[in-house]
Amino acid sequence: MKAEIVAMKPEEPDEAVIKRAGRILKEGGLVAFPTETVYGLGGNALDACSSRKIYAAKGRPSDNPLIVHIADLADLPALVRRIPAGAAKLADTFWPGPLTMILEKSDLVPKETTGGLDSVAVRFPDHPIAQRLIKAAGGYVAAPSANTSGRPSPTTAGHVAEDLGDTIDMILDGGPVQIGLESTIVDFTEEIPSVLRPGYISLAMLRDVLGEVRMDPGLLREDSAIHPKAPGMKYRHYAPRAALSIVEGEEKAVVETICRLAAKAEKEGKQVGIIAAEETARNYKTGIVKTIGKRAEEETIARHLYQVLRDFDAEDVQVIYSEAFHTPEMGQAIMNRLLKAAGHTVIEA
């Protein structure tokens, strides 16, 4: 099976194609589609067979929960047992947008969709193609990122075709995404709301609305015994094929350390890649150097990260050294993805 790829402008969605894609989802098929964060791989969230198809297509562990996407706030109550006051506040502030909330699930949602958990992750995306597709499919679409499990998430339809083009029914090509990192995930099943995955909506932004919010301890450790409550908590994610290391420290020391490590790796016959900020890229004289953006332009860094990792794969790079990107607002999200991609391999300069 070869996926049908249909291109359309987000501001001018092809309603006939979207209607056909919605029918595919209703009949148990899989359709990839753009959101403002990354491309999602959609299936019928209320159909256990469809969720199993998503896991199989991605090669994804079946205990890794899927996110249910809605396109109307009125559809949320059917999915959950209750909506905490804090969740209602976040929905009012950030939906539609790059926010996922974990709530106690209702009996409507099969456990195949939730990774066996009694909770469900829900998001209302802010993308016209996504919203129209969800409505055409009946209102409830389970959609993890549309990539092979563990690979860098897809920010273009081409990335989806590269990973899943032979295993799904259709790809809606809406062009490059806006944000480039997955949604922020907030868990409301505990007494204190906790962030399970940082994203565009920062901890500071959440605290402005809710007051007390904490970072989940699972973000800080790698424990194979943890049953993941949200995508990306337990397994290595976003990873290039090459061995990736992050170099931390003062700027001059980081540059010197990466230059030394890159030179050593090249002497060993390895193809080396370097991920650098635009301000420091000119200081590297060996390896394939890719700039990810200016440090002052955090959204550019976030949007380019997965593309750069995929570019290195295409160039058969064997070792990658990356600067750290502790930027003021999105730095937590960017570093979360980099650390996952590196398997938490950090070198102190």
Buried (B, 14 or more C-beta within 10 A) or exposed (E): EEBBBBEBEBEEBBEEBBEBBBEBBBEEBBBBBBBBBBBBBBBBBBBEEBBBBBBEBBBBEBBBBBBBBBBEBEBBEEBBEEBBEBBEBBBEBBBBBBBBBBBBBEEEBBBBBBBEBEBBBBBBBBBBBBBBBBBBBBBBBBBBBBBBBBBBBBBBBBBBBBBBBEBBBBBBBBBBBBBBBBBBBBBBBEEEBBBBBBBBBBBEBBEEBBEEBBEBEBBEEBEEEEEBBBBBBBBBBBBBBBBBBBBBBEBEEBBBBBBEBBBEBBEEEBBBBBBBBBBBBEBBEBBBBBBBBEBEBBBBBBBBBBBBBBBBBEEEBBBBBBBBBEBEBBBBBBBBBBBBBBEEEEBEB
